[in-house]
Each structure stands twice: as structure tokens, then as C-alpha cells.
Amino acid sequence: MKLILLGLTVTLLLVRVTQAMYCWGKLGRCRTTCEQIEVFHILCTDEAKCCVNPKHVPVKT
């Protein structure tokens, strides 16, 4: 029984930690560093960068 509770606790903690914070209308993700194919566009609420695929960033005219 203790093993089941330990497994459940670890699983719930992993799910909680690995949830991604979305930004820019769910087109970007909040990260501390962007991947190579992404660009930094705005800041997220927790001071992380909103990393967005360049094709979703509006072009200034």
C-alpha cells in the first residue's frame, strides 16, 4: 500500500512540474531559454520568455 501511495505521489508531482505554460494565444510557451527554432517575443507572467515560432510573430509594417 505504501508503494502505491509513493508511486501516486511521484506521478502527481511529475505532472505538476511538467505542465507547460502557454502564451501568445497558445502559440508560444513560457521558458527560460528559447529553442533554436523559436524567437523571444514577450515576457510571461513569471518573468520567463514567451518563445514563439517565427511564423506566428506579427510583422511590423
C-alpha positions as a LaTeX table, in Angstrom:
\begin{tabular}{lrrr}
\hline
Residue & $x$ (\AA) & $y$ (\AA) & $z$ (\AA) \\
\hline
Met1 & 0.00 & 0.00 & 0.00 \\
Lys2 & 2.85 & 2.38 & 0.82 \\
Leu3 & 4.41 & 1.65 & $-2.57$ \\
Ile4 & 1.18 & 2.60 & $-4.33$ \\
Leu5 & 0.95 & 5.88 & $-2.42$ \\
Leu6 & 4.58 & 6.67 & $-3.18$ \\
Gly7 & 4.06 & 5.96 & $-6.88$ \\
Leu8 & 0.93 & 8.12 & $-6.96$ \\
Thr9 & 2.71 & 10.98 & $-5.21$ \\
Val10 & 5.66 & 10.88 & $-7.60$ \\
Thr11 & 3.35 & 10.73 & $-10.62$ \\
Leu12 & 1.31 & 13.72 & $-9.45$ \\
Leu13 & 4.44 & 15.76 & $-8.77$ \\
Leu14 & 5.82 & 15.00 & $-12.24$ \\
Val15 & 2.57 & 16.02 & $-13.89$ \\
Arg16 & 2.54 & 19.25 & $-11.90$ \\
Val17 & 6.15 & 20.11 & $-12.80$ \\
Thr18 & 5.94 & 19.24 & $-16.50$ \\
Gln19 & 2.82 & 21.25 & $-17.29$ \\
Ala20 & 3.67 & 23.84 & $-19.91$ \\
Met21 & 2.65 & 27.45 & $-19.55$ \\
Tyr22 & 1.27 & 28.74 & $-22.83$ \\
Cys23 & 1.40 & 32.31 & $-24.07$ \\
Trp24 & 0.60 & 34.29 & $-27.20$ \\
Gly25 & $-2.76$ & 32.61 & $-27.68$ \\
Lys26 & $-1.35$ & 29.10 & $-27.09$ \\
Leu27 & 1.10 & 29.55 & $-29.96$ \\
Gly28 & 4.08 & 30.00 & $-27.64$ \\
Arg29 & 5.45 & 28.50 & $-24.45$ \\
Cys30 & 6.94 & 30.18 & $-21.40$ \\
Arg31 & 10.55 & 29.10 & $-20.99$ \\
Thr32 & 13.74 & 30.48 & $-19.51$ \\
Thr33 & 15.58 & 29.98 & $-22.83$ \\
Cys34 & 14.08 & 29.58 & $-26.27$ \\
Glu35 & 14.93 & 26.70 & $-28.58$ \\
Gln36 & 16.88 & 27.34 & $-31.78$ \\
Ile37 & 13.78 & 27.42 & $-34.00$ \\
Glu38 & 11.91 & 29.83 & $-31.69$ \\
Val39 & 12.14 & 33.57 & $-31.08$ \\
Phe40 & 11.54 & 35.58 & $-27.91$ \\
His41 & 8.52 & 37.86 & $-28.31$ \\
Ile42 & 7.10 & 38.95 & $-24.93$ \\
Leu43 & 7.57 & 38.18 & $-21.24$ \\
Cys44 & 5.32 & 35.73 & $-19.42$ \\
Thr45 & 3.80 & 36.46 & $-16.03$ \\
Asp46 & 6.62 & 34.68 & $-14.18$ \\
Glu47 & 9.35 & 36.67 & $-15.98$ \\
Ala48 & 10.10 & 33.79 & $-18.34$ \\
Lys49 & 10.36 & 34.37 & $-22.07$ \\
Cys50 & 7.44 & 33.62 & $-24.37$ \\
Cys51 & 9.09 & 31.54 & $-27.09$ \\
Val52 & 7.14 & 31.56 & $-30.35$ \\
Asn53 & 7.70 & 30.05 & $-33.77$ \\
Pro54 & 8.78 & 32.95 & $-36.05$ \\
Lys55 & 5.90 & 32.33 & $-38.48$ \\
His56 & 3.40 & 33.27 & $-35.73$ \\
Val57 & 5.05 & 36.59 & $-34.81$ \\
Pro58 & 3.37 & 39.59 & $-36.45$ \\
Val59 & 5.47 & 41.54 & $-38.93$ \\
Lys60 & 5.81 & 45.28 & $-38.34$ \\
Thr61 & 4.80 & 47.28 & $-41.41$ \\
\hline
\end{tabular}
